[in-house]
């Protein structure tokens, strides 16, 4: 089971930035905008693999 490691404000920022990148990709017809899917997905599921490997946790349920 995946342990949540992305908290509230972090999720909101990830989602907004991801959607911005996707929108930019659509407007400019640039496939690089698809990279915005990564922060959107991590915001939706609440888990970031980079945070896991770096030992970062911004969620409320994190142990210190």
C-alpha positions in Angstrom: 0.0 0.0 0.0 1.2 3.5 -0.9 1.7 5.8 2.1 0.5 9.4 1.5 3.4 11.8 1.5 1.9 14.9 -0.2 -0.1 17.3 2.0 -2.8 19.8 1.3 -1.1 23.0 0.0 1.5 20.9 -1.8 -1.3 19.0 -3.6 -3.1 22.2 -4.6 0.1 23.7 -6.0 1.0 20.5 -7.8 -2.4 20.3 -9.4 -2.4 24.0 -10.5 1.1 23.8 -11.9 0.3 20.6 -13.7 -2.9 21.9 -15.2 -1.0 25.1 -16.3 1.6 22.9 -18.0 -1.0 20.9 -19.8 -2.8 24.1 -20.9 0.4 25.5 -22.1 1.1 22.4 -24.1 -2.4 22.5 -25.7 -2.1 26.2 -26.6 1.4 25.9 -28.1 0.6 22.5 -29.6 3.7 21.2 -27.8 3.9 17.6 -26.6 6.2 18.8 -23.7 3.0 20.0 -22.0 2.2 16.4 -21.3 4.8 16.5 -18.5 2.1 18.3 -16.5 0.4 15.0 -16.1 3.0 14.0 -13.5 2.2 16.7 -10.9 -1.5 16.3 -11.5 -1.4 12.5 -10.9 0.8 12.9 -7.8 -1.6 15.5 -6.5 -4.6 13.3 -7.1 -3.2 10.2 -5.5 -1.3 12.1 -2.7 2.0 10.2 -3.2 5.2 11.3 -4.8 8.0 8.7 -5.5 10.7 11.4 -5.4 9.5 12.4 -1.9 9.7 8.8 -0.8 13.3 8.4 -2.0 14.3 11.7 -0.5 12.5 11.1 2.8 10.2 14.2 2.4 6.6 14.2 3.7 4.3 17.2 3.7 1.1 15.3 4.7 -0.5 15.5 8.1 -0.3 11.7 8.7 3.5 11.7 8.4 5.6 10.4 11.3 8.4 12.7 12.3 
